[in-house]
């Protein structure tokens, strides 16, 4: 529950301050620790270890809210990519084979704008854009977990 990335993503679902801004549109009373965005990684780590940042002052540390917030952010990303201009970009770039799951996962990890920029610049090889190096690892990890938890079970029998 207290996991934090170097990008300041916090909690079970690793929500960044930027993603929080989208979630806050649905959950107006969900706040993050005051001045969190302006704190350094070390400062945040220190405050977490002292329990100064906790579920009472940062919703991302509340396990139930973290899961709900991650789902809300994913719903936001689905609506972002379903907007007419984005659908047109995806249809033009990928024709009938749009890698929707990969786009959503990469957007969750690195932000929709960065993914959109990579698709616009890199076309079919968008996920190999240098700016999406971490997102590429994330997408591949999640896909391998999905395989292990579904098809992988068949091999255990």
N, C-alpha and C positions, 0 to 999 in steps of 0.2 A: 503493500500500500504506500510506502514512502519512497518508492523508486523515483529517481530523477535522472534525466539525461543531460548531457552537456548543452543541449539546446533548450534547457529549462522546461522540458516536458515532465510533468509530475503526475504521480499516482498510478493506479493499476492500468489505466488506459492511456497513460502518457500524453496528457493534454497540455499543449503549450499555451502561453498567454494569448497568442494570436487566435488559436482555436477557441479559447475561452470567450473571446469577443463574439463569435458566432453563436456559441451555446447560450450566452447571456441574453440573447434575443428571445429565447424560449424560457429561460429560467432567470428572470430578472433579480431574484433574491439570492442567487448563487454568486458569492464573491470569492476572489482570490486574495491572498495575503497582501496588505497594503504595500505599494512600491515594489512588489515582487519583480516586475519587469525591469526595474532599474538596478536591482541587486546583482552582484557578481555570483558566479557559480559557487565560489567558496563561501560567500556570505550566506547563500541559501542553504548550503550543506550544513553550515554551523547552526543556523536557526532551526533546521530540521532536527539536528542532533540534540538541541536544547529543548525541543518540543515547542518552540515559539511559533513555528508554523505547524498547525495541527488541523484536524477535521472541523474544529469550531470556527476557524478563520480562513480556511481554504478548502472549498468543497471537493477539490480533486483528491484530497486525502481521505475522504469519506468513501469507503469501498462501494457502497450502493450507488451513491451519486456519481462516482467515477465511471462505473459501468454505464449508467444512464447517460452521462455526459458524452462518453465515447460513442454511444449509439446515436445520440442527437447530432454529433458532429459528422458521423458517417451519413446520416440522412441529409444534412446540409450539403455534403459533397455530392450525393446523388442528385439533388436538385440543381446544384451548380453545373454539373456536367450534362444535365437534361435541358438546360436553357437552350433556346433555339440557336443562338450563335455558336455555342459549344458543340451542339449536336451536328451542326453543319461542318464545323472544323473536323470533328471525328469522322463523319461520313466521308468527307472529301479525302482525308488522310488515309483511312483504313478500309474504305469501301464497305463491304458487308462483314468484315471480320474485325470489329472493334474490340480491343482487349479491355473490356469494361472493368473486370476484377482487378487487373494490374493497374489500371489508371486510378481506380478508387483507392487501392492500397498505397500506391505511390503518393497520391494526394494527401492521404491521412498522415503519411510519414514526413513528407517534405513540403506540403502546401500545394493547393490546386494551381496557384499562379505559376509556380516553378515548373510544375508538370505541363501546364498549358504552353509555356514558353519552350520547353524541350520538345513537345510534340510539334509546335509550329516550326522550330528550327531543325529538328532531327528527323521529322517525318516518321518513317517506319522504325528507325533505330532510336527513338526517343528515350527509352529506358537506359540506353548506354551513354547518354549525355553525362559528362563529367560532374555536372551540378547535381545529378541524381544518384551518385555512387552509393550513398547510404540507403536511399529509397530502393535501389535495385537489390541490395542485400536483404532489406526488409521484405520486399515482395517475394523474393525467392524463399526466404525462411518461412513466411506464412504459407506459401503454396506447398512447401515440403511438409509442414505440420498438417495441413489439410489432407495431403496424401496419406501420411502416417496414420491419421485418425479415421480415415475412411477406407481406402483401398488397401492400406497396409494391414488392416485387421484380417483381410481375407487370407493373407499369407501366414498368419499366426495359427490358423486352424489346422 
